[in-house]
Amino acid sequence: MARKSEDANTVCGSSSELSSGLYSNLSLLSHNIHTNELHVLIRLYDVTGRPKSRGGDVVTVRALRLPSSGSMNTKTEEPVAVVAGTVTDNGDGTYVATVKVFWSGPTEIRAIIASQYANSCRRFLAMELYGDSVYSLKSPYGVWVIFQETNFTESTPCSAVPNVVGYDKICNLTKHNFNMTIYCGQPKSRQLSCRSPIVLWTPRKFDVLKRNDSGIIFRPLVAELKNTIVLNISASCSNTNRYFAGEKSVYNFELNQTECKIRSALFSWNETYPTGLGVNHGWRMLHCRHTQVRDTATIRRCFAGKRFYVMGDSTVRQYFENIISKLNSSNHIRKNVNGLLFTDPRQNMHFEWSIHSMPYHCGGSVAKCVSSSIAGKLWDILYKRSLSIDGSEIIILITMNTHLQKYPLEVLRRRLRSLVKPITMLKAKYPLSKVLFKGPHQCSQDDKWFDVRIALMYREIIYEELNSILDKVIYLDTFSISVAYGSIMLHPEGQTLDAQIDQFLAYVC
């Protein structure tokens, strides 16, 4: 039985119970001068000014090394360095954050309420009811299919689970989606059926009048706490492992670190937080050694002779396009049937970006809206005849989470399981190939279906489902980058994107 919207208010809370960035506050609990760890209490209040009595929100905290003046005009100045903290939910409306700083000088602690319990609860109710949380959103988009017979055409909405709102009868079109589950409404025209030819898969808006009974999403989705903590970290607090200096500040790292590009992939999954430091308009890994690669000559040498395969949504297409732009090549990106292609014969470079299997959208970046299977692409690479014996030229970057956020978590699990066997065999045949998996980042957006709580759950699911191949796949922790820079964008830009590219190149170059 479907829950009524008033029941959603009872289960998930009403709009008046949303946590407020205006009333909520931070306070310093302690500062360990030997380790430079700061412990901070976050106390949440709702929008009416009442203290919260239950947890469930996602709160993220970061530290910023301020300019030497000790203050920062956010419109004209940028922090010298940033780092993400870890946060524990006490379940009573209070949260405790631990932030470790790696510098001396003026420092500010900031926090945001990144995911409201009332909203993520509604999304999970929608998933439970219909298997598609898109109907909880204000301006929902999704995948549609167009059937055609002679002069008859009809489009119907699709889902990754066998529940399609507004349709009692559905078509199982999984075989058309590389055996990745996809179900669509059965055409209502008598001239069409589930066996009618498919002429197009397309993204488009859903009818918001078909919104389900789990309740609408409340605004604001994300709230920044107005009060912050500012303190001066004394240089005398710093330990002796000095790695390099910044603007009137010393950054402290572990000595004798292994190079990131030769370190075992397993370490990337099990690193202690924080995993990196935002500095020099980018990212410095904290547990392995690397150089922030920025110059064209170094990047060209790094990718000369390489076969770079990028598989996933637009968040990894950014990597594809960004790195090509850094090559400063006269060659151009070309549109392919199911992605983008870049080649440079002089440098013997071959780059491909492939859209992964539906329900991911194709967008307008490619010639046709034809998606591919990541697992299928991996099998294709495995049996290529033009590769070297050890596969040292292969670099594979994968992501698989963002557009699955509107579906039950089991859908992501099934997608991930399909990768285990081909990656296992590929690494056995090509031991020197590099496979990297970009994890979810802090992202919240109402007119899509992105929720920070679900992103955190996806991070755990990725670890669980790829557990048997963690020693074969490098994990890119983009979540801590987005937290450190305070970004909640689907498509990071500026320093946040530069930091992601720095992290990726640390393992490749």
Helices and strands as residue ranges (DSSP letters): H 5-12, G 15-17, E 19-32, E 37-46, E 58-65, E 81-84, E 86-89, E 94-100, E 105-115, H 117-130, G 133-136, E 141-149, E 152-159, E 170-172, G 174-177, E 183-185, E 198-205, G 208-210, E 223-224, E 229-233, G 235-237, E 242-246, E 249-252, G 260-262, H 265-269, E 276-279, E 282-285, H 296-303, E 307-311, H 314-327, E 334-335, E 339-344, E 349-354, H 374-382, E 394-398, G 402-404, H 409-429, E 434-438, H 452-465, G 467-469, E 474-476, H 478-484, H 494-508
